[in-house]
Amino acid sequence: MHFSSFSDFIAMGGYGFFVWLAFGVSIVAMLMIIGESLYQRKSLKHYVHDEVKRKARIAAMKDKQRSEQEA
């Protein structure tokens, strides 16, 4: 499709509002998906870090109890 001017390109033959609205909604949706993915990634990293610390505390407590029982 060829346009004679930039304003014709923006107007898209009278359907410009719908075309650009569709592009805008799509871009906003993609940005929201990216943002949610980054948030979930950060949350998962925090959860894994906390879980590793919790398991280390449990192991340390078991070692402490074991050494107290042997003494």
C-alpha positions as CSV (number, residue, x, y, z in Angstrom):
1,M,0.0,0.0,0.0
2,H,1.4,3.4,-1.0
3,F,0.6,6.6,0.7
4,S,1.1,10.1,-0.8
5,S,1.9,11.8,2.5
6,F,2.6,11.1,6.1
7,S,-0.9,12.3,7.1
8,D,-2.4,9.7,4.7
9,F,-0.2,7.1,6.4
10,I,-1.5,8.1,9.8
11,A,-5.1,8.1,8.5
12,M,-4.8,4.7,7.0
13,G,-7.6,5.3,4.6
14,G,-10.0,6.3,7.3
15,Y,-9.2,3.4,9.6
16,G,-6.2,5.0,11.3
17,F,-7.9,5.3,14.7
18,F,-8.6,1.5,14.8
19,V,-5.3,0.5,13.4
20,W,-3.3,2.7,15.8
21,L,-5.5,1.7,18.7
22,A,-4.9,-2.0,18.0
23,F,-1.1,-1.3,17.9
24,G,-1.3,0.6,21.1
25,V,-3.3,-2.0,22.9
26,S,-0.9,-4.7,21.7
27,I,2.2,-2.8,22.8
28,V,0.6,-2.1,26.3
29,A,-0.3,-5.8,26.6
30,M,3.3,-6.9,25.7
31,L,4.8,-4.4,28.1
32,M,2.5,-5.7,30.9
33,I,3.6,-9.3,30.1
34,I,7.2,-8.3,30.2
35,G,6.7,-6.5,33.5
36,E,4.8,-9.4,35.1
37,S,7.5,-11.8,34.0
38,L,10.3,-9.7,35.5
39,Y,8.3,-9.4,38.7
40,Q,7.7,-13.1,38.9
41,R,11.4,-13.8,38.2
42,K,12.4,-11.4,41.1
43,S,9.8,-13.1,43.4
44,L,11.1,-16.5,42.5
45,K,14.7,-15.6,43.2
46,H,13.7,-14.2,46.6
47,Y,11.7,-17.4,47.4
48,V,14.6,-19.7,46.4
49,H,17.1,-17.6,48.4
50,D,14.8,-17.8,51.5
51,E,14.3,-21.5,51.0
52,V,18.1,-22.2,50.8
53,K,18.6,-20.1,54.0
54,R,15.8,-22.1,55.7
55,K,17.2,-25.4,54.8
56,A,20.6,-24.3,56.0
57,R,19.1,-23.3,59.3
58,I,17.4,-26.7,59.6
59,A,20.6,-28.6,58.8
60,A,22.6,-26.5,61.3
61,M,20.0,-27.1,64.0
62,K,20.1,-30.9,63.3
63,D,23.9,-30.9,63.5
64,K,23.7,-28.9,66.8
65,Q,21.2,-31.4,68.3
66,R,23.2,-34.3,67.1
67,S,26.4,-33.0,68.7
68,E,24.6,-32.2,71.9
69,Q,23.2,-35.8,72.0
70,E,26.7,-37.2,71.5
71,A,28.2,-35.1,74.3
